[in-house]
Amino acid sequence: MPDTQKSPILVTGAAGFIGHAVSTRLIERGEAVIGIDNLNDYYDPALKAARLANLEALDGFRFVEMDVSDADGVKTLVQTNHVQRIIHLAAQAGVRYSIENPFAYQKSNLQGHLSLLEASRHAENFQHLVYASSSSVYGDKPMGGEGFTEEEPATDPVSLYAATKRSGELMSQSYAKLYGFPMTGLRFFTVYGPWGRPDMAYFGFTQKILAGESIEVYGEGRMARDFTYIDDIVDGILGALDHPPERHEHRILNIGDSRPVGLMDMITALEDALGLEAEKIMRPMQPGDVTSTYADISKLHALTGYAPKVMLEDGLKRFVSWYRDFYGNLPPQ
C-alpha cells in the first residue's frame, strides 16, 4: 500500500509510454502518484486509454486530464496537493511531425516546460524536478567512435524537436541559479518495449511485417541507435529521482544502454522475434534524422549504479509477445 504520509509524486505524460511505466513502478514501491496527460491524438488514443486504465486500477494513482502548457492549472495542482517531487515526461515527440506541426513543439516543449519550472519554484519544500531531455540535442555524429558525453556542447540541433529539448535544458539551468531548487535533466536515448509508441521504427515495422507489408528503411540502413529497454530506463529515472543534486544545481545525465545497434541488425532481431522476414525498401536519410546515437552512461552509473540489463534480442521478443497479446493479429503459424 502507498505510504500516505509521503507527498505524492507528480508524473506528467502519465498515459505515455515512459510515464505509464514510471507511474506503475512508483506505485509498486509504495508511492502515491498524480498523473497528468492531455491525451492528444499524436498517436492512437486507444493505446493511451489502455495504459491509463492500467494505472487507474492501481491503489495510489490519481489522474487529472490537463495540458502541461496550462501554467495556472499545473501550479495549482502542485500547491494544493503539496507536491515536492516531479517527473516531467510530457512532450511533443517525434522529428518528422515538426515539419507540418511546429507550434505543437512550442506549446508542449517550451511553454509546457516553463509551466513545470514555475510550479516547482512556487512549491513549498520542493525537493527535486526530474525532466526528460533527449539524445537528439547532440546533433549528428558519424557511426563508430566514442559515446556522447554530457560535456559535449550540444549547440547544433538538426531538428526543431532537438532545439526545443535543448532550450528546456537552458531554461532549467537559469531557474536553478535563480531559484535554487534541484533539477536533473535526463537525455533519453532510443527507448523501446511493451506499451511503446507506434511512431517508433520497431513498432511500425512490427505492424507492417505482421500485415505482410513492406517496410521502408531510412538512411539505407546505415544508421545505429542506442536501443534501451523500458524497464532499464525506469531503473535510471527512479535512481536519478532518489539522488537529487544540491540546491542551485542543475545536472544533465545521459540515460541509455551504451551498446548501439545498427538499424539492419535491429530489423534482423525483430524478424527473428516475429518468425517472419520483412520485404525492405531502402530510402535515403530523412530531414532531422541523425546517423547514430551512443550513450556514455558513466555519470548515471556512478551516481545510482545504473546498469542496463536487457539485451535488444530479448527486449524485442518481449515487445512482440506484448504486441500479439494486445492487438491479437497473429499471422498463421
URNOR-V153611 format. One record per residue. N is the residue number from 1. SS is DSSP state (@ for helix, = for strand, . for the rest). PHI is phi in radians with two decimals (none if undefined). OMEGA is omega as a letter, one per 40 degrees, with the letter a starting at -180 (999 if undefined). Layout:
BEGIN
n: [N	N]
ss: [SS	SS]
phi: [PHI	PHI]
omega: [OMEGA	OMEGA]
END
This chain:
BEGIN
n: [1	2	3	4	5	6	7	8	9	10	11	12	13	14	15	16	17	18	19	20	21	22	23	24	25	26	27	28	29	30	31	32	33	34	35	36	37	38	39	40	41	42	43	44	45	46	47	48	49	50	51	52	53	54	55	56	57	58	59	60	61	62	63	64	65	66	67	68	69	70	71	72	73	74	75	76	77	78	79	80	81	82	83	84	85	86	87	88	89	90	91	92	93	94	95	96	97	98	99	100	101	102	103	104	105	106	107	108	109	110	111	112	113	114	115	116	117	118	119	120	121	122	123	124	125	126	127	128	129	130	131	132	133	134	135	136	137	138	139	140	141	142	143	144	145	146	147	148	149	150	151	152	153	154	155	156	157	158	159	160	161	162	163	164	165	166	167	168	169	170	171	172	173	174	175	176	177	178	179	180	181	182	183	184	185	186	187	188	189	190	191	192	193	194	195	196	197	198	199	200	201	202	203	204	205	206	207	208	209	210	211	212	213	214	215	216	217	218	219	220	221	222	223	224	225	226	227	228	229	230	231	232	233	234	235	236	237	238	239	240	241	242	243	244	245	246	247	248	249	250	251	252	253	254	255	256	257	258	259	260	261	262	263	264	265	266	267	268	269	270	271	272	273	274	275	276	277	278	279	280	281	282	283	284	285	286	287	288	289	290	291	292	293	294	295	296	297	298	299	300	301	302	303	304	305	306	307	308	309	310	311	312	313	314	315	316	317	318	319	320	321	322	323	324	325	326	327	328	329	330	331	332	333]
ss: [.	.	.	.	.	.	.	.	=	=	=	=	.	.	.	.	@	@	@	@	@	@	@	@	@	@	@	@	.	.	.	.	=	=	=	=	=	.	.	.	.	.	.	.	@	@	@	@	@	@	@	@	@	@	@	@	.	.	.	.	=	=	=	=	=	.	.	.	.	.	@	@	@	@	@	@	@	@	@	@	.	.	.	.	=	=	=	=	.	.	.	.	.	.	.	@	@	@	@	.	.	@	@	@	@	@	@	@	@	@	@	@	@	@	@	@	@	@	@	@	@	.	.	.	.	.	.	=	=	=	=	=	=	=	@	@	@	@	.	.	.	.	.	.	.	.	.	=	.	.	.	.	.	.	.	.	.	.	.	@	@	@	@	@	@	@	@	@	@	@	@	@	@	@	@	@	@	@	@	.	.	.	=	=	=	=	=	=	.	.	=	=	.	.	.	.	.	.	.	.	@	@	@	@	@	@	@	@	@	@	.	.	.	.	=	=	=	@	@	@	@	.	.	=	=	.	.	=	=	@	@	@	@	@	@	@	@	@	@	@	@	.	.	.	.	.	.	.	.	=	=	=	=	=	=	.	.	.	.	.	=	=	@	@	@	@	@	@	@	@	@	@	@	@	.	.	.	.	.	=	=	=	.	.	.	.	.	.	.	.	.	=	.	.	=	.	.	@	@	@	@	@	@	@	.	.	.	.	.	.	.	@	@	@	@	@	@	@	@	@	@	@	@	@	@	@	@	.	.	.	.	.	.]
phi: [none	-1.09	-1.43	-1.25	-1.39	-1.41	-1.26	-1.22	-1.66	-1.57	-2.05	-1.57	1.19	-1.16	-1.55	-1.43	-1.01	-1.29	-1.05	-1.08	-1.21	-1.14	-1.06	-1.06	-1.16	-1.05	-1.17	-1.09	-1.65	1.75	-1.51	-1.62	-2.24	-1.86	-1.88	-2.15	-2.90	-1.66	0.92	-1.27	-1.85	-0.97	-2.39	-0.71	-1.08	-1.14	-1.20	-1.10	-1.12	-1.19	-1.06	-1.10	-1.07	-1.02	-1.20	-1.23	-1.44	-1.72	-1.13	1.78	-1.94	-2.31	-1.86	-2.24	-1.33	-2.80	-1.58	-1.15	-1.32	-1.40	-1.06	-1.14	-1.11	-1.14	-1.07	-1.13	-1.06	-1.11	-1.25	-1.24	-1.82	0.95	-1.21	-2.08	-2.35	-2.31	-1.99	-1.75	-2.02	-1.14	-2.96	-1.48	-1.63	1.59	-1.70	-1.23	-1.05	-1.21	-1.10	-1.77	-2.32	-1.12	-1.32	-1.11	-1.32	-1.09	-1.22	-1.38	-1.58	-1.78	-1.09	-1.12	-1.13	-1.10	-1.02	-1.23	-1.10	-1.14	-1.08	-1.17	-1.22	-1.69	-1.38	-1.37	0.94	-1.18	-1.87	-2.94	-1.93	-1.87	-2.34	-1.54	-1.82	-2.72	-1.12	-1.11	-1.15	-1.30	1.36	-1.54	-2.69	-1.05	-1.19	1.58	1.39	-1.57	-1.28	-1.14	-1.98	-1.12	-1.41	-1.11	-1.16	0.91	-2.00	-2.35	-1.16	-1.88	-2.56	-1.11	-0.95	-1.08	-1.10	-1.23	-1.20	-1.15	-1.09	-1.09	-1.10	-1.19	-1.09	-1.12	-1.04	-1.18	-1.18	-1.08	-1.23	-1.32	-2.09	1.55	-1.40	-1.23	-2.45	-2.28	-1.77	-1.85	-1.52	-1.28	-1.75	-0.96	-1.77	-2.50	2.42	-0.95	1.19	-1.26	-1.60	-1.13	-1.46	-1.45	-1.02	-1.07	-1.24	-1.10	-1.07	-1.06	-0.98	-1.24	-1.10	-1.16	-1.50	1.32	-1.75	-1.30	-2.01	-1.68	-1.90	-1.42	1.14	0.90	1.44	-1.60	-2.36	-2.46	-2.34	-1.58	-1.14	-2.23	-1.23	-1.03	-1.12	-1.16	-1.05	-1.10	-0.94	-1.18	-1.10	-1.23	-1.07	-1.14	-0.99	-1.41	-2.23	-1.16	-1.29	-1.21	-1.05	1.17	-1.96	-2.07	-2.09	-2.01	-2.34	-1.28	-2.40	-2.69	-1.85	1.23	-2.31	-1.08	-2.17	-1.12	-1.02	-1.15	-1.17	-1.10	-1.11	-1.06	-1.13	-1.20	-1.03	-1.10	-1.15	-1.47	1.25	-2.44	-1.82	-1.59	-1.46	-1.90	-2.00	-1.41	-2.21	-1.25	-1.02	-1.61	-0.98	1.63	-1.32	-2.05	-1.21	-2.64	-2.26	-2.76	-1.58	-1.55	-1.87	-1.11	-1.17	-1.14	-1.10	-1.12	-1.33	-2.19	1.43	-0.92	-2.65	-0.97	-1.98	-1.60	-1.32	-1.01	-1.05	-1.22	-1.08	-1.20	-1.08	-1.15	-1.11	-1.08	-1.06	-1.09	-1.03	-1.15	-1.16	-1.31	-1.72	1.13	-1.91	-1.26	-1.30	-1.02	-1.77]
omega: [i	i	a	i	i	i	a	i	i	i	i	a	a	i	i	a	a	a	i	a	i	a	i	a	i	a	i	i	i	i	i	a	i	i	i	i	i	i	a	a	i	i	a	i	i	i	i	a	i	i	a	i	i	a	a	i	a	i	i	i	i	a	i	i	a	i	a	i	i	a	a	i	i	a	i	i	a	a	a	i	i	i	i	i	a	i	a	a	a	i	i	a	i	i	a	a	a	a	a	a	a	a	i	i	i	a	a	a	i	i	i	i	i	i	a	i	a	i	a	a	i	a	a	i	a	a	a	i	i	a	a	i	a	i	a	a	a	a	a	a	i	i	a	i	a	i	i	i	a	a	i	a	i	a	a	i	a	i	i	i	i	a	i	i	i	i	i	i	a	i	i	i	a	a	i	a	a	a	i	a	a	i	i	i	a	i	a	i	a	a	a	i	i	a	a	a	a	i	i	a	a	a	i	i	a	i	a	a	i	i	a	a	i	i	i	a	a	a	a	i	a	i	i	i	i	a	a	a	a	a	i	i	a	i	a	a	a	i	i	i	a	i	a	i	i	i	a	i	i	a	i	i	i	i	a	a	a	i	a	a	i	a	i	i	i	a	i	i	i	i	i	a	a	a	a	i	a	i	a	i	a	a	i	i	i	i	i	i	i	a	a	i	a	a	i	a	a	a	i	i	a	a	a	a	a	a	a	a	a	i	a	a	i	a	i	i	i	i	a	i	i	a	a	i	a	a	i	a	i	i	i	i	999]
END
